[in-house]
Amino acid sequence: MLETVSKTDIIYPSSDGEPVAETYIHLYAILTTLEVLKQYLSGQQATVLANQFMYYSQGLPRMRVAPDVMVIFNVEPGGRDNYKIWEEKEVPQVIFEMTSPSTKNQDQEFKKTLYEQLGVKEYWLFDPKGEWISEKLIGYRLRNDVYEIIKDNRSEPLQLKLKVEGQLISFYREDTGEKLLIPEELATALKQKEIELQQEKQKVSEMESMLEKYRQQFGELSE
């Protein structure tokens, strides 16, 4: 007797046991991009996922791809074990792939075609070592269902300007020009802020001490 397998019985794995990235440099670029965009979109109806399976055809668990970083709007914030388009009812708006010569063909052909067909608004390729993209960063934006090269390195969905700095993508707010700090920069900025606060407290303490000496010598100040 044959048993019918329902779509709810199908297993959609969350891992394939493969390494997250080809090199430490690629891994660092992925994790830094993930954290910067998570901080930037905090409090919004959006999520940022990294190196997690995105399933795009219900009932077909082999129809999947694992973008290095993807940004999805109009969904519940937070992480997922994997991302199923038919459940979330939203396609990623922006996808980043940290590319290399060994993934060049897949990134330029299969993934680019797939993301184009799925309706991913922007697709960015970042080559942190500059091994095959001389400028290291190239972006594509969907226009009339076809990808066109982004000439100004500006992300419309994110409202951010992208710039290559060393082996990382740096992000700048379009409204203020302010750079979104990476975790290390944020930690340094916080430490500097603590130092400044301590200096201010020291100045206040010194002023209070001077005022107390004045009172002891001349009495209370009269109005």
C-alpha positions in Angstrom: 0.0 0.0 0.0 1.4 3.3 -1.1 1.4 6.3 1.4 1.0 9.8 0.1 3.7 12.2 1.3 2.2 15.6 2.1 4.1 18.8 1.7 4.2 19.2 5.4 6.1 15.9 5.7 9.0 17.1 3.5 12.2 17.9 5.3 14.0 21.1 4.4 17.5 20.9 5.8 19.2 23.9 7.3 22.8 22.8 6.7 24.8 20.8 4.2 27.9 20.5 6.2 29.9 22.7 3.8 32.2 25.4 5.1 30.6 28.8 5.5 33.2 30.6 3.4 36.2 29.8 1.2 38.7 31.8 3.2 38.9 33.8 6.4 38.8 37.0 4.4 35.5 36.0 2.8 34.1 34.9 6.1 35.0 38.2 7.8 33.4 40.1 4.9 30.2 38.1 5.3 30.0 38.4 9.1 30.8 42.1 9.1 28.2 42.9 6.4 25.7 40.9 8.4 26.3 42.7 11.7 26.4 46.2 10.1 23.1 45.7 8.3 21.5 44.1 11.3 22.3 47.1 13.4 21.2 49.5 10.7 17.8 47.8 10.3 17.2 47.2 14.0 13.6 48.1 15.0 12.3 47.7 11.4 10.1 44.9 10.0 13.1 43.3 8.3 15.7 40.6 8.8 19.2 40.0 7.6 20.4 36.4 7.2 23.8 35.0 6.2 24.7 31.7 4.6 21.3 30.1 5.2 19.3 28.1 2.8 16.6 30.0 0.9 14.0 27.6 -0.5 12.2 28.9 -3.5 9.9 26.1 -4.6 7.5 24.4 -2.2 7.7 20.6 -2.1 11.2 20.6 -3.8 13.8 20.7 -1.0 16.6 20.6 -3.6 15.5 23.9 -5.1 17.5 26.0 -2.8 20.4 28.5 -2.6 22.4 29.9 0.3 23.1 33.6 -0.3 26.1 34.9 1.7 24.0 37.8 3.0 20.3 38.6 2.2 18.1 41.4 3.4 14.3 40.8 3.5 11.8 43.5 4.3 8.2 43.2 5.6 8.9 40.1 7.6 9.4 39.4 11.3 12.8 40.4 12.6 15.2 37.8 13.9 16.9 34.7 12.7 15.6 31.6 11.0 17.0 28.1 10.5 16.2 28.5 6.8 14.1 30.8 4.7 11.1 29.6 2.7 9.7 32.1 0.3 6.2 30.7 0.1 5.9 30.8 3.9 7.3 34.3 4.4 5.6 35.6 1.2 8.6 38.0 0.6 11.6 37.7 -1.7 14.9 39.2 -0.5 15.3 42.8 -1.7 19.1 42.8 -1.5 21.5 39.9 -1.8 25.3 40.0 -1.4 27.7 37.2 -2.6 31.3 37.3 -1.5 32.8 36.0 -4.7 36.1 34.4 -5.8 37.5 32.8 -8.9 36.2 29.4 -7.8 32.6 30.7 -7.4 32.7 33.2 -10.3 30.8 31.2 -12.8 28.0 30.2 -10.4 27.7 33.8 -9.0 27.6 35.3 -12.5 25.5 32.8 -14.2 23.3 30.5 -12.1 22.7 32.8 -9.1 22.4 36.0 -11.1 19.8 34.3 -13.3 17.9 32.8 -10.4 17.8 36.0 -8.4 16.7 37.9 -11.5 13.8 35.4 -12.0 12.8 35.5 -8.3 12.6 39.3 -8.4 15.5 40.1 -6.1 15.8 43.9 -6.5 19.5 44.2 -6.1 22.3 41.7 -6.4 25.9 42.7 -5.3 29.1 40.8 -6.0 32.0 41.6 -3.7 35.4 40.2 -4.4 37.4 41.1 -1.3 40.7 39.9 -2.7 40.2 41.6 -6.1 40.9 38.4 -7.8 38.5 38.8 -10.7 36.6 42.0 -10.1 39.2 44.8 -10.5 37.1 47.3 -8.5 36.1 44.5 -6.1 32.4 45.5 -6.0 29.8 45.3 -8.7 26.0 45.6 -8.3 23.0 44.8 -10.4 19.5 46.4 -10.1 16.3 44.9 -11.5 14.8 47.1 -14.3 11.9 45.7 -16.3 12.7 42.2 -14.9 16.3 42.4 -16.1 19.5 43.1 -14.1 21.3 46.3 -15.1 24.7 47.4 -13.6 24.5 49.9 -10.8 26.8 52.7 -11.8 26.8 54.8 -8.6 27.2 52.0 -6.0 24.0 53.1 -4.3 21.5 50.7 -2.8 17.9 51.9 -3.3 16.2 49.5 -0.9 18.8 50.2 1.8 19.2 53.9 1.1 22.9 53.4 1.6 26.0 54.3 -0.4 28.5 51.4 -0.7 32.2 51.9 -0.8 35.1 49.4 -0.9 37.5 50.0 2.0 40.3 47.4 2.1 38.7 44.0 2.1 35.3 45.1 3.4 32.2 46.9 2.1 31.6 50.1 3.9 28.1 51.5 4.1 27.2 55.2 4.3 23.8 56.7 5.1 22.4 58.7 2.2 20.6 61.2 4.4 23.5 62.1 6.7 26.6 60.7 5.0 27.4 59.0 8.3 29.3 55.7 8.1 27.8 52.6 9.6 30.4 51.4 12.0 31.6 47.8 11.9 31.8 46.0 15.3 35.4 46.9 15.9 34.9 50.6 15.1 31.7 50.6 17.2 33.6 49.2 20.2 36.4 51.8 19.7 33.8 54.6 19.5 32.1 53.4 22.7 35.4 53.2 24.5 36.2 56.8 23.4 32.8 57.9 24.6 33.4 56.4 28.0 36.8 58.2 28.2 35.1 61.5 27.3 32.4 60.9 29.9 35.0 60.2 32.5 36.8 63.4 31.6 33.6 65.4 31.9 32.9 63.8 35.3 36.5 64.8 36.4 36.0 68.4 35.3 32.7 68.6 37.2 34.3 67.1 40.3 37.2 69.7 40.0 34.7 72.5 39.7 32.7 71.3 42.7 35.9 71.1 44.7 36.9 74.7 43.7 33.4 75.9 44.7 33.7 74.2 48.1 37.0 75.9 48.7 35.5 79.2 47.8 32.6 78.7 50.2 35.0 77.8 53.0 37.1 81.0 52.4 34.4 83.5 51.5 31.1 82.0 52.6 28.1 81.3 50.5 27.7 83.4 47.3 25.1 86.2 47.8 22.4 86.9 45.2 
